[in-house]
Amino acid sequence: MKTKIYLQVIIATLLLVNITIAQTGKPQYVIRTEQNGVDFGTFTIELFPQIAPLHSAYFDSLVNISFFDSTAFHRVIPDFVIQGGDPNSKHLPRNTWGEGDTSQATIPAEFSAVSHLRSIIGAARDTDINSASSQFYVNVGDNGFLDSNYTAFGRVISGMDIVDLIVSVPRDANDNPNDKIEMFITKGGSTNIVPTVPLLTYPANMGIGLIVGDTLRWESDEDAVLFSLQISTNQNFDSLYLNTNVGRDFHRLSFLELGNIKYYWRVKASNGGNVSEYSTPQVFYSSITAPILIAPVMNEDSVSVTPKLEWQPVDGATGYKVLVSRAPQFYDRYIVVNVDTITITSFVTPELQETKSHYWKVYSLTDEYVGPSSGFSRFVTWSLTSIKSADKFLHKYSLAQNYPNPFNPSTTIEFSIPKVSQVTLEVFDIKGERVSQLLNEELNAGTYQFKFDGSQLSSGLYFYKIIVSTFPQNKYISSSATASFVEVKKMLLIK
C-alpha cells in the first residue's frame, strides 16, 4: 500500500510542476530477463523525454523503486508486440495479468507522430486514452496503425534478438508465455547527442510540377524518430502553409494549391532527447492546374460515337493528354483512346462503341512534366443503326414516322438531309419536358436511321423533334448555322 501511495504522489508531482527526468539527453535502462530462474537474455532501451516527458519521468520513478522487478512479459504476439510491467504478474493468479491495479496512478496521453516501427516502446492503455500506467510494450514489427493512438516514449537500442526470443516462446490462448518470463530493470547511462540537420533530397531544389500525392523526402540520423516539417510561400516562414510533425523521413502531400506556386520547405529532426536546427530551406513549384471538362457533360447520353471532347484552357500548359476508358478506373486494359499530342482545347475521338458508357479525362502538359488530370466524366454513345444513303442528289429534308409504332421498348427513327447540316434530335414527354437528346452532331448529306431505346421510360405518348441547321456556303467565314428544317412527330410506347 505504501508503494501505491508513493507512486500516486510521484505522478501528482509530475503533473503539477511538469518536470522531466533530471538526466540530460536520453536515459538508458537495462532489462534483464529470467525464465524459471535461468537467465533468458538482456536488452537495453532508451527513453524520449523531449517527446514524452511525463511517461519518461514516470518510468524512471518506477525503476528507482524497483517496481518492475519480477513483473512478467505477460503478452507475446509474434510480428506485433511483447507487453509487460503489470504488478499483478508478480504474485497474483495468471488470469489477472494484464488487468492492472486500479489504484495505480495514470499518465495523461502524450501522443505524437513517432511511428510505431520495430523496436519502439509504447505505453499500454485501455479505452481511456489517459489510462496508461506501468504497462508498456515493445513493437517487434512495424505497427503503423498504432500511430497517434498510443504514446511512444522510447525504443530498444540493443538486444532486439532477445526481444525476438521472448515473442517466439510457446504461449497459451491468451498469449501468455507458458513459462513466466520475468524482468529486472536497472538504470544504465545516457546519451546527449544532438541529431544532425536533415538533408532535403526530393524534390531537388527549385523542383517543378509537384501535385497532391507527391512525396517530400529527406535524410537524417538513424536515431531520429520525429521530424518537424514546415512549408511556406514566404522565404522567412512568417506564415505557414503547413506545419506538422511526421514519424518518418518522408511526407506525402495530401493538399497543395496548384498554379505554378512557389513554396519554401524545411525540416528539423528529434531523436527523443534533442532537436536539430532546421535544414537550409529549399524551393519547389506546384504544378499548373488541371483542366476543367466542358463537354460532353457528366452522364450525357446519346453522344456521337466520334464525340468532340472539350475543356477549358490551362495557364502554362503547352499541350494536353486525353484518355477515354470503358471503365472509371482507367486501367490499360480499359483505355480505348490515349493521345498526348493535343495543342488545342478540344479533340474528336476515333470511332467508339455504340450505346456504351465511356469515361474520359484530360491531363495538362508542359514541356518539362505531365500536370494533374481533370476529374473524369462519363457519357453514353448513341446508336446510329445505319446510313441508308449518302446520295448527294437528295433534294429535301425529311423526318419519317418511327417504326414500329407503337413500340416496346425500342424503335427506329429515320431522317434525311440533302447537305452538311447540324442535326439535333430530341424526345419529349406529353408535358413538353425533354426526356432524351438523341443527337446533336454535324452530319454529311444522307439518310440516317437512329435506334431509340425507351426501356427507362413509362408507357405513354411521346414526341420526337428534329432541328436541322445549315451552314453558310463558306462555313470558314462564319461558323454560325441557321435553322432550315424543324419537324415534330408522335410515337407511342406501350409496355
Helices and strands as residue ranges (DSSP letters): H 2-17, E 26-35, E 38-47, H 53-64, E 71-77, E 81-84, H 88-91, G 94-96, E 120-123, E 136-139, G 144-146, E 152-158, H 160-167, E 181-191, E 199-202, E 207-210, E 215-219, E 226-232, E 242-246, E 250-252, E 262-270, E 282-286, E 293-295, E 300-303, E 308-311, E 319-325, E 335-342, E 346-348, E 357-365, E 370-373, E 377-381, E 384-389, E 398-399, E 410-417, E 421-428, E 434-443, E 446-453, E 460-470, E 482-493
